[in-house]
Amino acid sequence: SGEVPDGPYDIPFGVSDIKREGADVTIVAASLQVVHALEAAETLSAAGIEAEVVDLRSFVPLDEEAILTSVGKTGRLLVVDEAPPRCGLTADIAGLAADRAFASLKGPIKQVCAPHSPTPFSPELEAAYLPDIPKIKAAIKATMA
């Protein structure tokens, strides 16, 4: 839930939105994972870790420049998506950063995504399967180490 403009509005395809400024690590996410990334970033802010959260808003076209600019600023990258990593969005963005921003990286690129398995039917298992705030926080701490 959130505020909605009164009149008509457009969200441009291929233009990301920086939801939170930060200097220590870049978190790239979309949809519900942006909400989780923002909550994890706020929690870690108390520990002195300032995360920049990039909301992709669209995958095709992908705002590569926003991602690369943020990684160049922070030197660290965490990509969050609900899909498994192989041939997925997290691997694509990690590859982009490794190819075009490698010299800027201060730590390993981390992916927080679903495991290599089918999506479970049980709500309890699905909750363990999907990325969440504790998994995002743990990955941020790992890339900061």
Chimera marker file (.cmm) of the C-alpha trace (Angstrom):
<marker_set name="trace">
<marker id="1" x="0.000" y="0.000" z="0.000" r="1" g="1" b="0" radius="0.5"/>
<marker id="2" x="1.076" y="3.560" z="-0.505" r="1" g="1" b="0" radius="0.5"/>
<marker id="3" x="0.155" y="6.927" z="-1.896" r="1" g="1" b="0" radius="0.5"/>
<marker id="4" x="-1.303" y="7.128" z="-5.396" r="1" g="1" b="0" radius="0.5"/>
<marker id="5" x="-1.380" y="10.375" z="-7.402" r="1" g="1" b="0" radius="0.5"/>
<marker id="6" x="-4.827" y="11.910" z="-7.953" r="1" g="1" b="0" radius="0.5"/>
<marker id="7" x="-4.442" y="12.466" z="-11.700" r="1" g="1" b="0" radius="0.5"/>
<marker id="8" x="-3.026" y="10.383" z="-14.516" r="1" g="1" b="0" radius="0.5"/>
<marker id="9" x="0.677" y="9.586" z="-14.309" r="1" g="1" b="0" radius="0.5"/>
<marker id="10" x="3.279" y="7.529" z="-16.158" r="1" g="1" b="0" radius="0.5"/>
<marker id="11" x="6.153" y="5.421" z="-14.920" r="1" g="1" b="0" radius="0.5"/>
<marker id="12" x="8.743" y="5.414" z="-17.692" r="1" g="1" b="0" radius="0.5"/>
<marker id="13" x="9.997" y="2.032" z="-18.873" r="1" g="1" b="0" radius="0.5"/>
<marker id="14" x="13.719" y="1.539" z="-18.538" r="1" g="1" b="0" radius="0.5"/>
<marker id="15" x="14.202" y="4.192" z="-15.845" r="1" g="1" b="0" radius="0.5"/>
<marker id="16" x="15.031" y="2.984" z="-12.341" r="1" g="1" b="0" radius="0.5"/>
<marker id="17" x="14.173" y="4.858" z="-9.163" r="1" g="1" b="0" radius="0.5"/>
<marker id="18" x="16.640" y="5.349" z="-6.314" r="1" g="1" b="0" radius="0.5"/>
<marker id="19" x="14.386" y="4.672" z="-3.329" r="1" g="1" b="0" radius="0.5"/>
<marker id="20" x="17.115" y="5.234" z="-0.738" r="1" g="1" b="0" radius="0.5"/>
<marker id="21" x="20.517" y="6.909" z="-1.020" r="1" g="1" b="0" radius="0.5"/>
<marker id="22" x="23.494" y="5.147" z="0.506" r="1" g="1" b="0" radius="0.5"/>
<marker id="23" x="27.275" y="4.962" z="0.263" r="1" g="1" b="0" radius="0.5"/>
<marker id="24" x="28.206" y="1.442" z="1.437" r="1" g="1" b="0" radius="0.5"/>
<marker id="25" x="26.307" y="-1.089" z="-0.689" r="1" g="1" b="0" radius="0.5"/>
<marker id="26" x="23.897" y="-1.067" z="-3.633" r="1" g="1" b="0" radius="0.5"/>
<marker id="27" x="20.777" y="-3.222" z="-3.390" r="1" g="1" b="0" radius="0.5"/>
<marker id="28" x="19.022" y="-3.776" z="-6.730" r="1" g="1" b="0" radius="0.5"/>
<marker id="29" x="15.484" y="-5.152" z="-6.515" r="1" g="1" b="0" radius="0.5"/>
<marker id="30" x="12.013" y="-4.960" z="-7.986" r="1" g="1" b="0" radius="0.5"/>
<marker id="31" x="8.429" y="-5.194" z="-6.788" r="1" g="1" b="0" radius="0.5"/>
<marker id="32" x="7.939" y="-6.625" z="-3.261" r="1" g="1" b="0" radius="0.5"/>
<marker id="33" x="11.676" y="-7.140" z="-2.856" r="1" g="1" b="0" radius="0.5"/>
<marker id="34" x="12.139" y="-3.344" z="-2.911" r="1" g="1" b="0" radius="0.5"/>
<marker id="35" x="10.012" y="-3.167" z="0.231" r="1" g="1" b="0" radius="0.5"/>
<marker id="36" x="12.129" y="-5.875" z="1.870" r="1" g="1" b="0" radius="0.5"/>
<marker id="37" x="15.352" y="-4.166" z="0.760" r="1" g="1" b="0" radius="0.5"/>
<marker id="38" x="14.221" y="-0.840" z="2.220" r="1" g="1" b="0" radius="0.5"/>
<marker id="39" x="13.341" y="-2.454" z="5.558" r="1" g="1" b="0" radius="0.5"/>
<marker id="40" x="16.698" y="-4.267" z="5.699" r="1" g="1" b="0" radius="0.5"/>
<marker id="41" x="18.522" y="-1.037" z="4.773" r="1" g="1" b="0" radius="0.5"/>
<marker id="42" x="16.768" y="0.910" z="7.533" r="1" g="1" b="0" radius="0.5"/>
<marker id="43" x="17.628" y="-1.760" z="10.107" r="1" g="1" b="0" radius="0.5"/>
<marker id="44" x="21.298" y="-1.873" z="9.074" r="1" g="1" b="0" radius="0.5"/>
<marker id="45" x="21.527" y="1.914" z="9.095" r="1" g="1" b="0" radius="0.5"/>
<marker id="46" x="21.552" y="1.752" z="12.898" r="1" g="1" b="0" radius="0.5"/>
<marker id="47" x="24.687" y="-0.411" z="12.610" r="1" g="1" b="0" radius="0.5"/>
<marker id="48" x="26.387" y="2.174" z="10.403" r="1" g="1" b="0" radius="0.5"/>
<marker id="49" x="25.780" y="0.453" z="7.037" r="1" g="1" b="0" radius="0.5"/>
<marker id="50" x="24.156" y="2.806" z="4.538" r="1" g="1" b="0" radius="0.5"/>
<marker id="51" x="22.554" y="0.912" z="1.646" r="1" g="1" b="0" radius="0.5"/>
<marker id="52" x="21.405" y="2.481" z="-1.601" r="1" g="1" b="0" radius="0.5"/>
<marker id="53" x="18.218" y="0.814" z="-2.866" r="1" g="1" b="0" radius="0.5"/>
<marker id="54" x="17.606" y="0.808" z="-6.625" r="1" g="1" b="0" radius="0.5"/>
<marker id="55" x="14.046" y="-0.053" z="-7.715" r="1" g="1" b="0" radius="0.5"/>
<marker id="56" x="14.344" y="-1.388" z="-11.269" r="1" g="1" b="0" radius="0.5"/>
<marker id="57" x="10.653" y="-0.790" z="-12.147" r="1" g="1" b="0" radius="0.5"/>
<marker id="58" x="11.221" y="-2.621" z="-15.465" r="1" g="1" b="0" radius="0.5"/>
<marker id="59" x="13.482" y="-5.441" z="-16.606" r="1" g="1" b="0" radius="0.5"/>
<marker id="60" x="13.293" y="-4.826" z="-20.352" r="1" g="1" b="0" radius="0.5"/>
<marker id="61" x="14.646" y="-2.341" z="-21.002" r="1" g="1" b="0" radius="0.5"/>
<marker id="62" x="16.993" y="-2.538" z="-18.022" r="1" g="1" b="0" radius="0.5"/>
<marker id="63" x="18.410" y="0.720" z="-16.645" r="1" g="1" b="0" radius="0.5"/>
<marker id="64" x="22.025" y="-0.446" z="-16.749" r="1" g="1" b="0" radius="0.5"/>
<marker id="65" x="23.443" y="3.035" z="-16.201" r="1" g="1" b="0" radius="0.5"/>
<marker id="66" x="21.587" y="3.501" z="-12.902" r="1" g="1" b="0" radius="0.5"/>
<marker id="67" x="22.902" y="0.158" z="-11.652" r="1" g="1" b="0" radius="0.5"/>
<marker id="68" x="26.470" y="0.839" z="-12.762" r="1" g="1" b="0" radius="0.5"/>
<marker id="69" x="26.450" y="4.395" z="-11.384" r="1" g="1" b="0" radius="0.5"/>
<marker id="70" x="25.276" y="3.157" z="-7.995" r="1" g="1" b="0" radius="0.5"/>
<marker id="71" x="27.820" y="0.315" z="-7.920" r="1" g="1" b="0" radius="0.5"/>
<marker id="72" x="30.529" y="2.797" z="-8.866" r="1" g="1" b="0" radius="0.5"/>
<marker id="73" x="29.475" y="4.944" z="-5.904" r="1" g="1" b="0" radius="0.5"/>
<marker id="74" x="29.180" y="2.177" z="-3.282" r="1" g="1" b="0" radius="0.5"/>
<marker id="75" x="31.630" y="-0.451" z="-4.544" r="1" g="1" b="0" radius="0.5"/>
<marker id="76" x="29.356" y="-3.302" z="-3.487" r="1" g="1" b="0" radius="0.5"/>
<marker id="77" x="26.318" y="-4.995" z="-5.059" r="1" g="1" b="0" radius="0.5"/>
<marker id="78" x="23.483" y="-7.118" z="-3.755" r="1" g="1" b="0" radius="0.5"/>
<marker id="79" x="20.772" y="-8.226" z="-6.196" r="1" g="1" b="0" radius="0.5"/>
<marker id="80" x="17.430" y="-9.491" z="-4.857" r="1" g="1" b="0" radius="0.5"/>
<marker id="81" x="14.833" y="-11.415" z="-6.866" r="1" g="1" b="0" radius="0.5"/>
<marker id="82" x="12.289" y="-14.164" z="-6.181" r="1" g="1" b="0" radius="0.5"/>
<marker id="83" x="13.394" y="-16.318" z="-9.133" r="1" g="1" b="0" radius="0.5"/>
<marker id="84" x="16.141" y="-18.957" z="-8.922" r="1" g="1" b="0" radius="0.5"/>
<marker id="85" x="19.603" y="-17.591" z="-9.762" r="1" g="1" b="0" radius="0.5"/>
<marker id="86" x="20.496" y="-19.668" z="-12.823" r="1" g="1" b="0" radius="0.5"/>
<marker id="87" x="19.578" y="-17.765" z="-16.000" r="1" g="1" b="0" radius="0.5"/>
<marker id="88" x="17.691" y="-15.227" z="-13.892" r="1" g="1" b="0" radius="0.5"/>
<marker id="89" x="17.674" y="-11.496" z="-13.255" r="1" g="1" b="0" radius="0.5"/>
<marker id="90" x="20.151" y="-11.665" z="-10.371" r="1" g="1" b="0" radius="0.5"/>
<marker id="91" x="22.715" y="-13.504" z="-12.503" r="1" g="1" b="0" radius="0.5"/>
<marker id="92" x="22.193" y="-11.072" z="-15.381" r="1" g="1" b="0" radius="0.5"/>
<marker id="93" x="22.765" y="-8.006" z="-13.198" r="1" g="1" b="0" radius="0.5"/>
<marker id="94" x="25.712" y="-9.636" z="-11.398" r="1" g="1" b="0" radius="0.5"/>
<marker id="95" x="27.249" y="-10.365" z="-14.795" r="1" g="1" b="0" radius="0.5"/>
<marker id="96" x="26.670" y="-6.780" z="-15.926" r="1" g="1" b="0" radius="0.5"/>
<marker id="97" x="28.444" y="-5.434" z="-12.838" r="1" g="1" b="0" radius="0.5"/>
<marker id="98" x="31.295" y="-7.935" z="-13.118" r="1" g="1" b="0" radius="0.5"/>
<marker id="99" x="31.783" y="-7.007" z="-16.772" r="1" g="1" b="0" radius="0.5"/>
<marker id="100" x="31.404" y="-3.248" z="-16.628" r="1" g="1" b="0" radius="0.5"/>
<marker id="101" x="32.089" y="-2.237" z="-13.005" r="1" g="1" b="0" radius="0.5"/>
<marker id="102" x="34.640" y="-4.800" z="-11.825" r="1" g="1" b="0" radius="0.5"/>
<marker id="103" x="37.283" y="-2.173" z="-11.022" r="1" g="1" b="0" radius="0.5"/>
<marker id="104" x="34.800" y="-0.409" z="-8.718" r="1" g="1" b="0" radius="0.5"/>
<marker id="105" x="33.965" y="-3.494" z="-6.645" r="1" g="1" b="0" radius="0.5"/>
<marker id="106" x="35.297" y="-3.632" z="-3.076" r="1" g="1" b="0" radius="0.5"/>
<marker id="107" x="33.659" y="-6.951" z="-2.236" r="1" g="1" b="0" radius="0.5"/>
<marker id="108" x="31.887" y="-9.936" z="-3.759" r="1" g="1" b="0" radius="0.5"/>
<marker id="109" x="28.614" y="-9.521" z="-5.637" r="1" g="1" b="0" radius="0.5"/>
<marker id="110" x="25.849" y="-11.268" z="-3.703" r="1" g="1" b="0" radius="0.5"/>
<marker id="111" x="22.546" y="-12.665" z="-4.933" r="1" g="1" b="0" radius="0.5"/>
<marker id="112" x="19.551" y="-13.195" z="-2.675" r="1" g="1" b="0" radius="0.5"/>
<marker id="113" x="17.063" y="-15.320" z="-4.551" r="1" g="1" b="0" radius="0.5"/>
<marker id="114" x="15.120" y="-18.556" z="-4.477" r="1" g="1" b="0" radius="0.5"/>
<marker id="115" x="17.069" y="-21.822" z="-4.331" r="1" g="1" b="0" radius="0.5"/>
<marker id="116" x="17.472" y="-24.192" z="-7.266" r="1" g="1" b="0" radius="0.5"/>
<marker id="117" x="14.217" y="-26.060" z="-6.661" r="1" g="1" b="0" radius="0.5"/>
<marker id="118" x="10.553" y="-25.880" z="-7.644" r="1" g="1" b="0" radius="0.5"/>
<marker id="119" x="8.400" y="-23.359" z="-5.798" r="1" g="1" b="0" radius="0.5"/>
<marker id="120" x="6.803" y="-25.167" z="-2.839" r="1" g="1" b="0" radius="0.5"/>
<marker id="121" x="3.044" y="-25.252" z="-2.396" r="1" g="1" b="0" radius="0.5"/>
<marker id="122" x="3.010" y="-25.055" z="1.394" r="1" g="1" b="0" radius="0.5"/>
<marker id="123" x="2.883" y="-21.469" z="2.745" r="1" g="1" b="0" radius="0.5"/>
<marker id="124" x="5.468" y="-22.343" z="5.418" r="1" g="1" b="0" radius="0.5"/>
<marker id="125" x="7.882" y="-23.767" z="2.858" r="1" g="1" b="0" radius="0.5"/>
<marker id="126" x="7.249" y="-20.900" z="0.435" r="1" g="1" b="0" radius="0.5"/>
<marker id="127" x="8.174" y="-18.424" z="3.179" r="1" g="1" b="0" radius="0.5"/>
<marker id="128" x="11.494" y="-20.252" z="3.659" r="1" g="1" b="0" radius="0.5"/>
<marker id="129" x="12.013" y="-20.422" z="-0.132" r="1" g="1" b="0" radius="0.5"/>
<marker id="130" x="11.585" y="-16.717" z="-0.973" r="1" g="1" b="0" radius="0.5"/>
<marker id="131" x="14.012" y="-13.880" z="-0.209" r="1" g="1" b="0" radius="0.5"/>
<marker id="132" x="13.200" y="-11.999" z="2.983" r="1" g="1" b="0" radius="0.5"/>
<marker id="133" x="14.606" y="-9.290" z="5.228" r="1" g="1" b="0" radius="0.5"/>
<marker id="134" x="16.887" y="-11.555" z="7.321" r="1" g="1" b="0" radius="0.5"/>
<marker id="135" x="18.395" y="-13.094" z="4.156" r="1" g="1" b="0" radius="0.5"/>
<marker id="136" x="18.982" y="-9.635" z="2.680" r="1" g="1" b="0" radius="0.5"/>
<marker id="137" x="20.619" y="-8.403" z="5.897" r="1" g="1" b="0" radius="0.5"/>
<marker id="138" x="22.885" y="-11.467" z="6.060" r="1" g="1" b="0" radius="0.5"/>
<marker id="139" x="23.984" y="-10.960" z="2.434" r="1" g="1" b="0" radius="0.5"/>
<marker id="140" x="24.726" y="-7.287" z="3.044" r="1" g="1" b="0" radius="0.5"/>
<marker id="141" x="26.864" y="-8.159" z="6.056" r="1" g="1" b="0" radius="0.5"/>
<marker id="142" x="28.669" y="-10.819" z="3.984" r="1" g="1" b="0" radius="0.5"/>
<marker id="143" x="29.547" y="-8.386" z="1.211" r="1" g="1" b="0" radius="0.5"/>
<marker id="144" x="30.698" y="-5.792" z="3.750" r="1" g="1" b="0" radius="0.5"/>
<marker id="145" x="33.103" y="-8.262" z="5.439" r="1" g="1" b="0" radius="0.5"/>
<link id1="1" id2="2" r="1" g="1" b="0" radius="0.2"/>
<link id1="2" id2="3" r="1" g="1" b="0" radius="0.2"/>
<link id1="3" id2="4" r="1" g="1" b="0" radius="0.2"/>
<link id1="4" id2="5" r="1" g="1" b="0" radius="0.2"/>
<link id1="5" id2="6" r="1" g="1" b="0" radius="0.2"/>
<link id1="6" id2="7" r="1" g="1" b="0" radius="0.2"/>
<link id1="7" id2="8" r="1" g="1" b="0" radius="0.2"/>
<link id1="8" id2="9" r="1" g="1" b="0" radius="0.2"/>
<link id1="9" id2="10" r="1" g="1" b="0" radius="0.2"/>
<link id1="10" id2="11" r="1" g="1" b="0" radius="0.2"/>
<link id1="11" id2="12" r="1" g="1" b="0" radius="0.2"/>
<link id1="12" id2="13" r="1" g="1" b="0" radius="0.2"/>
<link id1="13" id2="14" r="1" g="1" b="0" radius="0.2"/>
<link id1="14" id2="15" r="1" g="1" b="0" radius="0.2"/>
<link id1="15" id2="16" r="1" g="1" b="0" radius="0.2"/>
<link id1="16" id2="17" r="1" g="1" b="0" radius="0.2"/>
<link id1="17" id2="18" r="1" g="1" b="0" radius="0.2"/>
<link id1="18" id2="19" r="1" g="1" b="0" radius="0.2"/>
<link id1="19" id2="20" r="1" g="1" b="0" radius="0.2"/>
<link id1="20" id2="21" r="1" g="1" b="0" radius="0.2"/>
<link id1="21" id2="22" r="1" g="1" b="0" radius="0.2"/>
<link id1="22" id2="23" r="1" g="1" b="0" radius="0.2"/>
<link id1="23" id2="24" r="1" g="1" b="0" radius="0.2"/>
<link id1="24" id2="25" r="1" g="1" b="0" radius="0.2"/>
<link id1="25" id2="26" r="1" g="1" b="0" radius="0.2"/>
<link id1="26" id2="27" r="1" g="1" b="0" radius="0.2"/>
<link id1="27" id2="28" r="1" g="1" b="0" radius="0.2"/>
<link id1="28" id2="29" r="1" g="1" b="0" radius="0.2"/>
<link id1="29" id2="30" r="1" g="1" b="0" radius="0.2"/>
<link id1="30" id2="31" r="1" g="1" b="0" radius="0.2"/>
<link id1="31" id2="32" r="1" g="1" b="0" radius="0.2"/>
<link id1="32" id2="33" r="1" g="1" b="0" radius="0.2"/>
<link id1="33" id2="34" r="1" g="1" b="0" radius="0.2"/>
<link id1="34" id2="35" r="1" g="1" b="0" radius="0.2"/>
<link id1="35" id2="36" r="1" g="1" b="0" radius="0.2"/>
<link id1="36" id2="37" r="1" g="1" b="0" radius="0.2"/>
<link id1="37" id2="38" r="1" g="1" b="0" radius="0.2"/>
<link id1="38" id2="39" r="1" g="1" b="0" radius="0.2"/>
<link id1="39" id2="40" r="1" g="1" b="0" radius="0.2"/>
<link id1="40" id2="41" r="1" g="1" b="0" radius="0.2"/>
<link id1="41" id2="42" r="1" g="1" b="0" radius="0.2"/>
<link id1="42" id2="43" r="1" g="1" b="0" radius="0.2"/>
<link id1="43" id2="44" r="1" g="1" b="0" radius="0.2"/>
<link id1="44" id2="45" r="1" g="1" b="0" radius="0.2"/>
<link id1="45" id2="46" r="1" g="1" b="0" radius="0.2"/>
<link id1="46" id2="47" r="1" g="1" b="0" radius="0.2"/>
<link id1="47" id2="48" r="1" g="1" b="0" radius="0.2"/>
<link id1="48" id2="49" r="1" g="1" b="0" radius="0.2"/>
<link id1="49" id2="50" r="1" g="1" b="0" radius="0.2"/>
<link id1="50" id2="51" r="1" g="1" b="0" radius="0.2"/>
<link id1="51" id2="52" r="1" g="1" b="0" radius="0.2"/>
<link id1="52" id2="53" r="1" g="1" b="0" radius="0.2"/>
<link id1="53" id2="54" r="1" g="1" b="0" radius="0.2"/>
<link id1="54" id2="55" r="1" g="1" b="0" radius="0.2"/>
<link id1="55" id2="56" r="1" g="1" b="0" radius="0.2"/>
<link id1="56" id2="57" r="1" g="1" b="0" radius="0.2"/>
<link id1="57" id2="58" r="1" g="1" b="0" radius="0.2"/>
<link id1="58" id2="59" r="1" g="1" b="0" radius="0.2"/>
<link id1="59" id2="60" r="1" g="1" b="0" radius="0.2"/>
<link id1="60" id2="61" r="1" g="1" b="0" radius="0.2"/>
<link id1="61" id2="62" r="1" g="1" b="0" radius="0.2"/>
<link id1="62" id2="63" r="1" g="1" b="0" radius="0.2"/>
<link id1="63" id2="64" r="1" g="1" b="0" radius="0.2"/>
<link id1="64" id2="65" r="1" g="1" b="0" radius="0.2"/>
<link id1="65" id2="66" r="1" g="1" b="0" radius="0.2"/>
<link id1="66" id2="67" r="1" g="1" b="0" radius="0.2"/>
<link id1="67" id2="68" r="1" g="1" b="0" radius="0.2"/>
<link id1="68" id2="69" r="1" g="1" b="0" radius="0.2"/>
<link id1="69" id2="70" r="1" g="1" b="0" radius="0.2"/>
<link id1="70" id2="71" r="1" g="1" b="0" radius="0.2"/>
<link id1="71" id2="72" r="1" g="1" b="0" radius="0.2"/>
<link id1="72" id2="73" r="1" g="1" b="0" radius="0.2"/>
<link id1="73" id2="74" r="1" g="1" b="0" radius="0.2"/>
<link id1="74" id2="75" r="1" g="1" b="0" radius="0.2"/>
<link id1="75" id2="76" r="1" g="1" b="0" radius="0.2"/>
<link id1="76" id2="77" r="1" g="1" b="0" radius="0.2"/>
<link id1="77" id2="78" r="1" g="1" b="0" radius="0.2"/>
<link id1="78" id2="79" r="1" g="1" b="0" radius="0.2"/>
<link id1="79" id2="80" r="1" g="1" b="0" radius="0.2"/>
<link id1="80" id2="81" r="1" g="1" b="0" radius="0.2"/>
<link id1="81" id2="82" r="1" g="1" b="0" radius="0.2"/>
<link id1="82" id2="83" r="1" g="1" b="0" radius="0.2"/>
<link id1="83" id2="84" r="1" g="1" b="0" radius="0.2"/>
<link id1="84" id2="85" r="1" g="1" b="0" radius="0.2"/>
<link id1="85" id2="86" r="1" g="1" b="0" radius="0.2"/>
<link id1="86" id2="87" r="1" g="1" b="0" radius="0.2"/>
<link id1="87" id2="88" r="1" g="1" b="0" radius="0.2"/>
<link id1="88" id2="89" r="1" g="1" b="0" radius="0.2"/>
<link id1="89" id2="90" r="1" g="1" b="0" radius="0.2"/>
<link id1="90" id2="91" r="1" g="1" b="0" radius="0.2"/>
<link id1="91" id2="92" r="1" g="1" b="0" radius="0.2"/>
<link id1="92" id2="93" r="1" g="1" b="0" radius="0.2"/>
<link id1="93" id2="94" r="1" g="1" b="0" radius="0.2"/>
<link id1="94" id2="95" r="1" g="1" b="0" radius="0.2"/>
<link id1="95" id2="96" r="1" g="1" b="0" radius="0.2"/>
<link id1="96" id2="97" r="1" g="1" b="0" radius="0.2"/>
<link id1="97" id2="98" r="1" g="1" b="0" radius="0.2"/>
<link id1="98" id2="99" r="1" g="1" b="0" radius="0.2"/>
<link id1="99" id2="100" r="1" g="1" b="0" radius="0.2"/>
<link id1="100" id2="101" r="1" g="1" b="0" radius="0.2"/>
<link id1="101" id2="102" r="1" g="1" b="0" radius="0.2"/>
<link id1="102" id2="103" r="1" g="1" b="0" radius="0.2"/>
<link id1="103" id2="104" r="1" g="1" b="0" radius="0.2"/>
<link id1="104" id2="105" r="1" g="1" b="0" radius="0.2"/>
<link id1="105" id2="106" r="1" g="1" b="0" radius="0.2"/>
<link id1="106" id2="107" r="1" g="1" b="0" radius="0.2"/>
<link id1="107" id2="108" r="1" g="1" b="0" radius="0.2"/>
<link id1="108" id2="109" r="1" g="1" b="0" radius="0.2"/>
<link id1="109" id2="110" r="1" g="1" b="0" radius="0.2"/>
<link id1="110" id2="111" r="1" g="1" b="0" radius="0.2"/>
<link id1="111" id2="112" r="1" g="1" b="0" radius="0.2"/>
<link id1="112" id2="113" r="1" g="1" b="0" radius="0.2"/>
<link id1="113" id2="114" r="1" g="1" b="0" radius="0.2"/>
<link id1="114" id2="115" r="1" g="1" b="0" radius="0.2"/>
<link id1="115" id2="116" r="1" g="1" b="0" radius="0.2"/>
<link id1="116" id2="117" r="1" g="1" b="0" radius="0.2"/>
<link id1="117" id2="118" r="1" g="1" b="0" radius="0.2"/>
<link id1="118" id2="119" r="1" g="1" b="0" radius="0.2"/>
<link id1="119" id2="120" r="1" g="1" b="0" radius="0.2"/>
<link id1="120" id2="121" r="1" g="1" b="0" radius="0.2"/>
<link id1="121" id2="122" r="1" g="1" b="0" radius="0.2"/>
<link id1="122" id2="123" r="1" g="1" b="0" radius="0.2"/>
<link id1="123" id2="124" r="1" g="1" b="0" radius="0.2"/>
<link id1="124" id2="125" r="1" g="1" b="0" radius="0.2"/>
<link id1="125" id2="126" r="1" g="1" b="0" radius="0.2"/>
<link id1="126" id2="127" r="1" g="1" b="0" radius="0.2"/>
<link id1="127" id2="128" r="1" g="1" b="0" radius="0.2"/>
<link id1="128" id2="129" r="1" g="1" b="0" radius="0.2"/>
<link id1="129" id2="130" r="1" g="1" b="0" radius="0.2"/>
<link id1="130" id2="131" r="1" g="1" b="0" radius="0.2"/>
<link id1="131" id2="132" r="1" g="1" b="0" radius="0.2"/>
<link id1="132" id2="133" r="1" g="1" b="0" radius="0.2"/>
<link id1="133" id2="134" r="1" g="1" b="0" radius="0.2"/>
<link id1="134" id2="135" r="1" g="1" b="0" radius="0.2"/>
<link id1="135" id2="136" r="1" g="1" b="0" radius="0.2"/>
<link id1="136" id2="137" r="1" g="1" b="0" radius="0.2"/>
<link id1="137" id2="138" r="1" g="1" b="0" radius="0.2"/>
<link id1="138" id2="139" r="1" g="1" b="0" radius="0.2"/>
<link id1="139" id2="140" r="1" g="1" b="0" radius="0.2"/>
<link id1="140" id2="141" r="1" g="1" b="0" radius="0.2"/>
<link id1="141" id2="142" r="1" g="1" b="0" radius="0.2"/>
<link id1="142" id2="143" r="1" g="1" b="0" radius="0.2"/>
<link id1="143" id2="144" r="1" g="1" b="0" radius="0.2"/>
<link id1="144" id2="145" r="1" g="1" b="0" radius="0.2"/>
</marker_set>
